[in-house]
Amino acid sequence: MLHSRTPSLSVARTYSPLPVTLASGQGAWVTDVDGRRYLDFLAAYSAVNFGHSHPRLVAAATAQLQRITLTSRAFDNDRLGPFAEALASLARKDLVLPMNTGAEAVESAIKVARAWGYRRKGVPAGTATIVVASGNFHGRTTTIVSFSDDPGTHDDFGPYTPGFRIVPYGDIRALRTAVDDSTVAVLLEPIQGEAGVIVPPPDYLPAVRALCDERRVLFVADEVQSGLGRTGTTFACDLVGVVPDLYVLGKALGGGIVPVSAVVGNEDVLGVLRPGEHGSTFGGNPLAAAVGLEVVRMLASGEFQARSRELGEHLHERLRALVGQGLLAVRGAGLWAGVDVDPSVGTGRAVCEALLARGVLAKDTHGSTIRLAPPLVVERHEIDRAVDALEDVLTR
């Protein structure tokens, strides 16, 4: 019999989950197999931006399940076109390359950038370089972990893919030094999620955009976690008025129902790919496109961005009041926060376990940092309940 503290021995041990087994969810709440309810303040790393079992998304998925779910890209389907048009409009771009996971979308953007470099910029074949940032997290494929500086993600998975340069995040001088004639793209998270919700200086992304324009280099923004309402704007880049050449999207694009990701850009960049050079059996499938279309329609109203912005102000105000009372620092934007726990209180994992005992789910990273990312449907009193629980843990 399932029990909330008995993980399956048949699952490969690539995670060390908190001792809870979830069985259902509604809105900002989830319920375990023993019937206990928890406030979800992780939202599946922002994949559940619209809450669990959102009726509009469930209805879109259910309707499509009864029609057709997979055709492969050997044939067109009647959901893909409307989805691509709506997403392109939301991002103010021309084209959408549909994939499944965030890592797939990042890999796709890397291929696009290299092809663009060879076919448009004139970089000699096989010499293209891409500049990335320290502390990055773009996925777990072998190419992507090649340019990670996190030992737990990187070590023992070589040989590593060449062609990447790592510079300090937020350091425009280091970036300028790293960009040369072989550089085809700068790949960055506008806000680094896995690193602990690290927000760069406000002039950093505009300076990146200007440098890329000056040196004829693509600016690729990985908005897999930060995009689609999480930061109080449609994209985190919107916070500083920057438009990248390519958006890399995922997680929330699938509404917490199916894996959906995409690379979004203009014809002069994304149009470099030719038929047969890239693809995915499941990318752009009718079920994914139907759910993704409904996600874009929900974002088009601006309601969720406004909720994230307004409730995020309250969340951050409450959290900042805990600095000096068990917290060392608070960072973030919208309904997204990274909080550094005073080591004298305990590790991030220990604090998350204590929160679990108080009915709140959160996730630690890098030892002493906790990420908080409730669904955008969360209510003000639910934020207070979660922060009250955190305060109780920190000051007990």
Backbone torsions as a table, in degrees:
resi	resn	phi	psi	omega
1	MET	NA	140.0	178.4
2	LEU	-65.2	143.7	174.4
3	HIS	-140.2	145.3	-173.8
4	SER	-62.1	-15.8	-178.6
5	ARG	-115.7	19.4	-178.7
6	THR	-124.7	90.5	178.5
7	PRO	-69.0	152.5	179.9
8	SER	-67.7	134.8	177.6
9	LEU	-79.0	-6.4	-178.2
10	SER	-91.2	-6.5	-179.4
11	VAL	-92.4	128.9	178.0
12	ALA	-55.1	140.2	-171.1
13	ARG	-87.0	61.3	176.4
14	THR	-92.4	-3.6	174.8
15	TYR	-132.3	157.3	172.3
16	SER	-123.1	76.4	-171.7
17	PRO	-69.9	158.4	172.0
18	LEU	-63.0	153.1	-174.9
19	PRO	-75.9	71.7	176.6
20	VAL	-150.7	140.3	177.9
21	THR	-117.9	111.8	-173.7
22	LEU	-86.5	145.3	-176.0
23	ALA	-123.8	-25.6	-178.6
24	SER	-157.7	165.2	179.9
25	GLY	-155.0	150.5	177.7
26	GLN	-150.3	120.6	-179.8
27	GLY	63.4	-125.7	-179.7
28	ALA	-92.5	7.3	-175.0
29	TRP	-115.6	146.2	172.8
30	VAL	-129.3	157.9	-178.1
31	THR	-127.9	135.2	-179.8
32	ASP	-88.6	179.2	-174.8
33	VAL	-68.7	-13.9	177.6
34	ASP	-95.7	1.9	177.9
35	GLY	89.4	5.4	179.6
36	ARG	-85.7	138.4	-177.4
37	ARG	-99.8	147.5	-179.9
38	TYR	-136.9	145.4	168.4
39	LEU	-78.1	126.6	-178.2
40	ASP	-89.5	105.2	178.8
41	PHE	-108.8	28.7	171.3
42	LEU	-121.4	-34.7	178.5
43	ALA	52.9	41.6	178.6
44	ALA	51.3	48.5	-179.8
45	TYR	56.1	38.7	178.6
46	SER	82.4	4.4	175.7
47	ALA	-72.3	-21.5	-179.1
48	VAL	-110.0	48.7	179.3
49	ASN	-57.0	-32.0	-173.8
50	PHE	-99.1	14.2	177.6
51	GLY	85.1	165.7	178.7
52	HIS	-76.7	136.1	174.1
53	SER	56.6	42.0	177.5
54	HIS	-59.8	127.9	-172.6
55	PRO	-58.8	-35.4	180.0
56	ARG	-67.7	-39.5	-178.6
57	LEU	-74.6	-39.8	176.4
58	VAL	-62.6	-40.0	179.2
59	ALA	-65.2	-41.6	179.2
60	ALA	-64.2	-41.9	179.8
61	ALA	-68.4	-43.0	-178.5
62	THR	-63.2	-43.3	179.7
63	ALA	-62.3	-40.9	-178.4
64	GLN	-73.2	-33.9	177.1
65	LEU	-57.6	-29.9	-177.8
66	GLN	-86.6	-3.0	-178.4
67	ARG	-109.8	-71.8	177.1
68	ILE	-162.1	140.8	-174.6
69	THR	-113.7	-27.4	-176.2
70	LEU	-149.1	130.6	177.7
71	THR	-123.2	-15.7	-165.8
72	SER	69.4	165.0	179.6
73	ARG	-83.6	6.8	172.0
74	ALA	-66.7	-19.1	179.9
75	PHE	-134.0	155.9	174.7
76	ASP	-81.0	160.2	171.0
77	ASN	-134.8	158.6	-169.9
78	ASP	-77.8	-2.2	178.3
79	ARG	-100.3	-26.3	-173.5
80	LEU	-65.2	-46.2	-179.1
81	GLY	-58.9	-52.8	178.3
82	PRO	-59.3	-38.9	178.2
83	PHE	-62.6	-49.1	-177.8
84	ALA	-62.8	-41.7	180.0
85	GLU	-64.3	-42.2	-179.1
86	ALA	-67.4	-42.6	-178.8
87	LEU	-68.7	-41.3	177.5
88	ALA	-60.2	-40.4	178.6
89	SER	-65.5	-42.6	179.7
90	LEU	-60.2	-38.7	-177.6
91	ALA	-90.0	-2.6	-178.6
92	ARG	59.1	44.3	179.4
93	LYS	-129.3	178.5	-176.3
94	ASP	-94.6	-42.8	-167.3
95	LEU	-128.6	153.4	177.4
96	VAL	-127.9	128.0	172.7
97	LEU	-105.2	106.0	-175.3
98	PRO	-82.7	133.9	174.7
99	MET	-133.0	-158.9	-175.1
100	ASN	-115.4	-55.7	-176.6
101	THR	-109.7	164.4	177.6
102	GLY	-61.0	-42.3	179.4
103	ALA	-61.7	-40.2	176.7
104	GLU	-61.3	-39.9	179.9
105	ALA	-67.1	-39.3	176.8
106	VAL	-64.1	-45.5	176.8
107	GLU	-57.6	-41.4	179.5
108	SER	-63.6	-42.5	179.3
109	ALA	-63.9	-36.9	176.7
110	ILE	-62.1	-45.3	178.3
111	LYS	-62.3	-43.4	179.1
112	VAL	-60.6	-46.3	-178.0
113	ALA	-61.8	-41.6	179.1
114	ARG	-66.5	-44.6	178.6
115	ALA	-61.6	-41.2	177.2
116	TRP	-61.3	-42.0	-179.5
117	GLY	-61.4	-41.4	-179.1
118	TYR	-76.8	-39.5	-171.5
119	ARG	-93.2	-21.9	-177.9
120	ARG	-114.9	-44.9	-176.4
121	LYS	-85.1	-25.3	179.2
122	GLY	87.4	24.2	175.4
123	VAL	-67.3	134.7	179.8
124	PRO	-57.2	141.4	-175.3
125	ALA	-53.7	134.3	174.9
126	GLY	78.7	9.2	-175.8
127	THR	-116.9	1.0	-174.6
128	ALA	-61.3	139.0	174.7
129	THR	-122.2	151.5	176.8
130	ILE	-127.0	133.6	-179.9
131	VAL	-97.3	131.2	179.7
132	VAL	-126.8	176.4	-174.9
133	ALA	-111.6	148.8	172.9
134	SER	-62.7	149.8	-178.4
135	GLY	78.2	6.3	-176.2
136	ASN	-69.2	154.8	166.3
137	PHE	-143.1	110.5	-178.0
138	HIS	-119.6	3.5	-178.8
139	GLY	137.1	-170.8	-173.2
140	ARG	-129.5	17.2	174.8
141	THR	-72.1	165.3	-175.7
142	THR	-64.2	-36.5	176.9
143	THR	-65.8	-45.6	-175.3
144	ILE	-67.8	-40.7	179.9
145	VAL	-69.5	-15.9	177.4
146	SER	-62.0	-29.0	-179.8
147	PHE	-112.9	25.5	170.5
148	SER	-91.7	142.4	174.2
149	ASP	-106.9	16.7	174.9
150	ASP	-92.0	114.1	-176.6
151	PRO	-55.0	-38.2	-178.6
152	GLY	-66.4	-25.2	177.8
153	THR	-92.0	-33.3	-168.9
154	HIS	-96.4	-46.3	-166.0
155	ASP	-66.5	142.2	176.4
156	ASP	73.3	16.1	178.4
157	PHE	-117.6	14.9	178.1
158	GLY	-78.8	176.2	6.8
159	PRO	-69.1	152.0	-170.8
160	TYR	-99.7	151.3	-179.4
161	THR	-73.9	127.3	179.2
162	PRO	-79.9	174.4	173.3
163	GLY	103.4	11.9	-178.4
164	PHE	-126.8	145.1	175.7
165	ARG	-124.7	133.5	-178.6
166	ILE	-105.6	129.6	175.7
167	VAL	-125.9	159.9	178.7
168	PRO	-60.3	136.3	178.9
169	TYR	-67.5	133.6	178.0
170	GLY	86.7	-0.4	-176.2
171	ASP	-104.7	97.0	-175.9
172	ILE	-69.9	-29.7	178.9
173	ARG	-66.1	-42.4	179.0
174	ALA	-65.5	-37.7	178.6
175	LEU	-64.6	-44.3	179.8
176	ARG	-60.2	-39.0	179.5
177	THR	-67.2	-35.1	-175.8
178	ALA	-77.1	-25.2	-178.2
179	VAL	-79.4	125.0	175.9
180	ASP	-136.3	-166.3	-174.8
181	ASP	-66.2	-19.2	179.6
182	SER	-87.1	-8.7	-174.5
183	THR	-76.7	127.3	178.9
184	VAL	-106.9	-21.5	-177.4
185	ALA	-158.8	154.3	166.3
186	VAL	-113.3	120.2	-177.3
187	LEU	-110.0	117.8	-176.0
188	LEU	-139.8	152.5	163.7
189	GLU	-89.3	124.8	178.5
190	PRO	-58.6	-33.2	168.3
191	ILE	-134.8	127.1	-176.5
192	GLN	-80.8	118.2	-175.5
193	GLY	-81.2	-61.6	-176.5
194	GLU	-61.6	-29.0	-179.7
195	ALA	-70.3	-12.9	178.8
196	GLY	121.2	30.0	-178.3
197	VAL	56.7	62.9	-178.3
198	ILE	-90.1	119.0	-179.4
199	VAL	-99.7	124.2	-178.9
200	PRO	-75.1	167.0	174.5
201	PRO	-55.2	147.1	-174.1
202	PRO	-61.7	-22.1	179.8
203	ASP	-91.6	-0.5	-173.9
204	TYR	-70.0	-56.3	-177.5
205	LEU	-62.9	-41.2	173.3
206	PRO	-58.5	-37.0	178.2
207	ALA	-69.2	-35.9	175.2
208	VAL	-61.8	-45.5	179.7
209	ARG	-59.8	-45.2	-179.2
210	ALA	-64.3	-41.0	179.2
211	LEU	-64.3	-43.3	179.3
212	CYS	-62.5	-39.5	177.0
213	ASP	-64.4	-43.6	-178.0
214	GLU	-63.4	-41.0	-174.7
215	ARG	-99.1	6.1	-178.1
216	ARG	54.4	61.4	-179.3
217	VAL	-128.4	142.6	179.1
218	LEU	-76.5	137.7	171.4
219	PHE	-100.3	113.3	-178.9
220	VAL	-108.0	118.3	-177.9
221	ALA	-102.6	115.4	175.5
222	ASP	-82.7	99.6	-179.4
223	GLU	-108.5	30.3	-179.5
224	VAL	-59.4	-43.9	177.2
225	GLN	-94.8	-38.1	-171.2
226	SER	-82.5	-16.4	-173.4
227	GLY	-86.3	173.1	171.5
228	LEU	66.4	47.7	170.1
229	GLY	98.4	-15.1	-172.9
230	ARG	-58.4	-39.0	-173.2
231	THR	-95.1	8.1	-177.3
232	GLY	93.0	-1.1	174.5
233	THR	-133.7	166.4	-179.7
234	THR	-60.1	-46.5	175.7
235	PHE	-124.9	149.8	177.9
236	ALA	-62.1	-31.6	177.5
237	CYS	-59.2	-27.0	179.7
238	ASP	-64.7	-23.3	-179.3
239	LEU	-60.0	-29.0	-178.7
240	VAL	-121.2	16.2	174.3
241	GLY	67.9	32.4	-178.0
242	VAL	-107.9	138.3	175.6
243	VAL	-117.8	114.4	179.5
244	PRO	-76.3	171.2	175.1
245	ASP	-76.1	-36.0	178.1
246	LEU	-133.1	131.8	167.6
247	TYR	-96.4	136.5	170.8
248	VAL	-109.5	117.8	-173.4
249	LEU	-122.5	155.6	178.1
250	GLY	-173.3	-149.9	176.8
251	LYS	43.0	-94.1	-174.4
252	ALA	-62.3	-18.3	-179.5
253	LEU	-63.2	-23.4	177.6
254	GLY	-94.1	5.4	174.5
255	GLY	63.7	15.3	-176.5
256	GLY	74.5	14.0	-176.0
257	ILE	-112.9	-48.7	-179.9
258	VAL	-136.8	154.5	175.8
259	PRO	-71.0	123.2	177.0
260	VAL	-139.7	129.8	174.1
261	SER	-140.6	169.1	-177.8
262	ALA	-162.9	151.4	165.0
263	VAL	-108.1	130.3	-175.4
264	VAL	-123.3	127.5	-178.7
265	GLY	-162.1	-176.9	179.4
266	ASN	-90.1	164.3	-176.7
267	GLU	-56.4	-38.9	-175.9
268	ASP	-67.3	-16.1	178.1
269	VAL	-110.1	-61.2	-175.9
270	LEU	-69.2	-20.6	179.3
271	GLY	-74.3	-0.4	179.9
272	VAL	-72.4	-22.8	179.8
273	LEU	-74.0	136.9	-179.2
274	ARG	-106.4	156.8	177.6
275	PRO	-52.8	130.8	178.7
276	GLY	94.5	-11.0	-177.2
277	GLU	-87.0	-18.5	-179.5
278	HIS	-157.3	153.2	179.6
279	GLY	177.3	-176.7	-179.3
280	SER	-164.3	129.3	178.6
281	THR	-58.9	-42.1	-176.4
282	PHE	-94.4	-17.4	-178.1
283	GLY	-60.9	126.0	-179.6
284	GLY	76.9	18.0	179.9
285	ASN	-64.5	156.5	-173.6
286	PRO	-56.4	-39.9	-180.0
287	LEU	-65.6	-47.7	179.0
288	ALA	-61.9	-42.6	-178.9
289	ALA	-66.2	-37.1	179.0
290	ALA	-64.9	-44.4	178.5
291	VAL	-68.1	-45.2	179.3
292	GLY	-59.9	-38.1	178.0
293	LEU	-62.4	-41.7	179.6
294	GLU	-68.1	-36.5	175.1
295	VAL	-59.0	-47.6	-178.8
296	VAL	-63.9	-40.8	177.4
297	ARG	-60.9	-39.4	179.0
298	MET	-66.6	-37.9	179.0
299	LEU	-72.8	-27.8	-175.7
300	ALA	-61.9	-26.0	-179.2
301	SER	-75.7	-20.3	-177.7
302	GLY	81.9	-2.8	-177.1
303	GLU	-60.4	-45.7	-174.9
304	PHE	-72.9	-35.3	175.6
305	GLN	-63.0	-41.2	-180.0
306	ALA	-66.0	-41.2	177.6
307	ARG	-61.0	-44.7	-179.6
308	SER	-62.8	-40.7	-178.8
309	ARG	-66.9	-49.0	-174.9
310	GLU	-73.1	-46.9	179.1
311	LEU	-71.1	-28.2	177.0
312	GLY	-63.7	-36.6	176.8
313	GLU	-60.6	-40.8	178.9
314	HIS	-68.1	-43.7	178.9
315	LEU	-58.0	-47.9	-176.7
316	HIS	-69.1	-34.7	176.3
317	GLU	-62.2	-45.2	179.3
318	ARG	-64.3	-40.6	-178.5
319	LEU	-69.3	-40.9	-179.8
320	ARG	-60.8	-29.4	178.8
321	ALA	-66.7	-15.7	-179.4
322	LEU	-93.8	-4.6	175.8
323	VAL	-66.2	125.7	-174.7
324	GLY	93.5	-7.5	176.8
325	GLN	-120.5	42.0	-178.8
326	GLY	113.4	-16.3	174.4
327	LEU	-110.8	142.4	177.7
328	LEU	-95.3	-32.4	-177.0
329	ALA	-160.3	155.6	176.9
330	VAL	-132.6	132.4	178.7
331	ARG	-134.2	164.0	171.1
332	GLY	139.0	-169.9	179.2
333	ALA	-157.6	142.8	-178.7
334	GLY	59.2	-142.5	179.1
335	LEU	-89.6	54.4	-178.6
336	TRP	-147.7	121.3	-177.3
337	ALA	-141.7	143.4	169.0
338	GLY	-115.6	126.7	-179.0
339	VAL	-121.9	132.9	179.2
340	ASP	-94.8	122.3	-177.6
341	VAL	-86.7	135.9	174.4
342	ASP	-61.2	124.8	-179.0
343	PRO	-55.8	-24.7	179.0
344	SER	-68.1	-20.8	177.5
345	VAL	-80.2	-39.2	-177.8
346	GLY	147.1	178.3	177.2
347	THR	-76.2	165.5	175.5
348	GLY	-60.5	-38.6	178.4
349	ARG	-62.2	-44.1	-179.3
350	ALA	-62.9	-39.8	178.6
351	VAL	-66.4	-39.7	178.3
352	CYS	-65.4	-35.9	176.7
353	GLU	-67.2	-37.2	177.3
354	ALA	-68.8	-36.5	175.4
355	LEU	-64.9	-40.6	177.2
356	LEU	-56.0	-44.1	179.6
357	ALA	-63.7	-20.6	179.0
358	ARG	-101.7	9.4	174.0
359	GLY	85.5	26.4	178.3
360	VAL	-130.2	132.6	178.8
361	LEU	-103.2	126.4	175.1
362	ALA	-145.6	173.5	-175.5
363	LYS	-135.6	135.1	177.8
364	ASP	-87.4	162.4	174.1
365	THR	-152.5	144.4	177.0
366	HIS	52.8	39.9	169.2
367	GLY	85.2	-60.2	-171.7
368	SER	-119.3	6.0	-177.7
369	THR	-107.6	141.4	176.5
370	ILE	-119.8	134.3	176.0
371	ARG	-98.4	134.6	177.0
372	LEU	-121.0	122.0	-177.9
373	ALA	-149.7	75.0	-179.8
374	PRO	-68.3	157.1	173.0
375	PRO	-56.1	150.9	-177.0
376	LEU	-70.6	-7.1	176.3
377	VAL	-89.5	1.5	-179.2
378	VAL	-59.2	149.0	178.6
379	GLU	-99.9	158.7	-178.5
380	ARG	-56.9	-43.2	-177.9
381	HIS	-68.5	-26.2	176.6
382	GLU	-73.3	-36.2	173.2
383	ILE	-60.5	-45.3	179.3
384	ASP	-61.4	-39.9	179.9
385	ARG	-62.1	-43.9	-179.3
386	ALA	-67.7	-43.1	-179.2
387	VAL	-69.6	-35.0	174.6
388	ASP	-59.5	-41.4	178.2
389	ALA	-63.7	-42.0	177.8
390	LEU	-62.5	-44.2	179.4
391	GLU	-60.5	-39.5	179.2
392	ASP	-63.8	-40.3	178.5
393	VAL	-65.6	-44.0	-174.6
394	LEU	-70.7	-30.2	-172.2
395	THR	-111.4	8.5	-176.0
396	ARG	-63.7	NA	NA
